[in-house]
Amino acid sequence: MTLLWAGFLLGCAFGVAARLGRFCLLRGLSERQAGGSAPALRAFALALAVALVASQALAWSGLADLETAQVVRPGFSVFGVLLGGLLFGAGMALARHCGARALVLVAGGNLRSLVTLLCLGLAAQATLTGVLAPVRQSLQSWGMIALPQAALPQWLMAQGVPVGVATVGAAVLPALLLAAYALRSARGNGLALVCGAVIGLLVSAGWWITAQVGVDPFEPAALTSLSFIGPVAEGLLYLQLAVGRGATLGAVIVAGTLTGALAAALLTRSTRWEGFDRPSRLAASAGGGLLMGFGGVLAVGCSIGQGLSGLSTLAFASAPACLGIVAGALFILRLQSAVSKNESQEVHHATT
């Protein structure tokens, strides 16, 4: 099996699991803020727990060298990564979904998500190689730090901790805490939890695929896993400039995600056309996509690329990115809640 076919199947599996389990970090944060049991957040926690243990088990067994992963960087800008996370989280809340969730929703006929994806891809490409690249480079030069070790397992091994304890052992405690939170209120949330666990396994499968499948010793593929900012931009660019260009792993994972989500939507008969009910929603979807594209590139990942894949490596650079994503999303959610409450009070006063 070639690397691209393996990536396509990986994307298909993610699309099916994400569609069936309604997998979404933002939905979990919204539920938590509303004071509910947050089943979506519990599913995300279980996905992270599984991804942590499975990915570190791969590293311990020598099947994937996570030290070479793209998200594991000893030198990075704390300011840039944190700001990128904040912008991505804010954009995610404005658009009401992240890039991965937008792909899953588009497959079911959601045209709002299509606008978000187009704006996300445009902003990401402009930030990577276009007119916004100088802005990105400038922001990434602020607050640069250089760590002797890029991830927690490397740091533990440098302190003399055995390899097994430094890899799998370092992941066990946070994974147990995450799993305990996820399973504490599992009744009625079985499908979402199962899908979350599957997605966690798919993250580790991504590391294994890029480490073991179709490896060219002269041109080894960069170790990577599920992520949806750069890949969406690559996919849109390939659609426009396919002649003379080869498909990339990220682009085929995006194509696989769309295919898997569409298959799941058709099987569950949940496809339906959805559009905008007012201009403000169009503006929010477009603006959210632009913020996610710029912020995701600056943070070197999204809620999946950093929130699951990045954290599964225990990379230090993933911590400020994820902190920023959650903080940015919660800020916009609370702002939206306050605005909605004020509008309701104004309507009430106007009618009394």
Sequence and secondary structure as in RCSB ss.txt:
>XXXX:A:sequence
MTLLWAGFLLGCAFGVAARLGRFCLLRGLSERQAGGSAPALRAFALALAVALVASQALAWSGLADLETAQVVRPG
FSVFGVLLGGLLFGAGMALARHCGARALVLVAGGNLRSLVTLLCLGLAAQATLTGVLAPVRQSLQSWGMIALPQA
ALPQWLMAQGVPVGVATVGAAVLPALLLAAYALRSARGNGLALVCGAVIGLLVSAGWWITAQVGVDPFEPAALTS
LSFIGPVAEGLLYLQLAVGRGATLGAVIVAGTLTGALAAALLTRSTRWEGFDRPSRLAASAGGGLLMGFGGVLAV
GCSIGQGLSGLSTLAFASAPACLGIVAGALFILRLQSAVSKNESQEVHHATT
>XXXX:A:secstr
  HHHHHHHHHHHHHHHHHHTT  HHHHHHHHHTTS  HHHHHHHHHHHHHHHHHHHHHHHTS  GGGBTT  SE
EEHHHHHHHHHHHHHHHHHHTS HHHHHHHHHTTBHHHHHHHHHHHHHHHHHHTSTTHHHHHHHTTTTEEE S S
BHHHHHHHTT  HHIIIIIHHHHHHHHHHHHHHTT TT HHHHHHHHHHHHHHHHHHHHHHHTT  SSS   B  
   SHHHHHHHHHHHS TT    HHHHHHHHHHHHHHHHHHHTT    B  SSHHHHHHHHHHHHHHHHHHHHTT
S TTIIIIIIHHTTBTTHHHHHHHHHHHHHHHHHHHHHHHHHHHHHHHHHT 
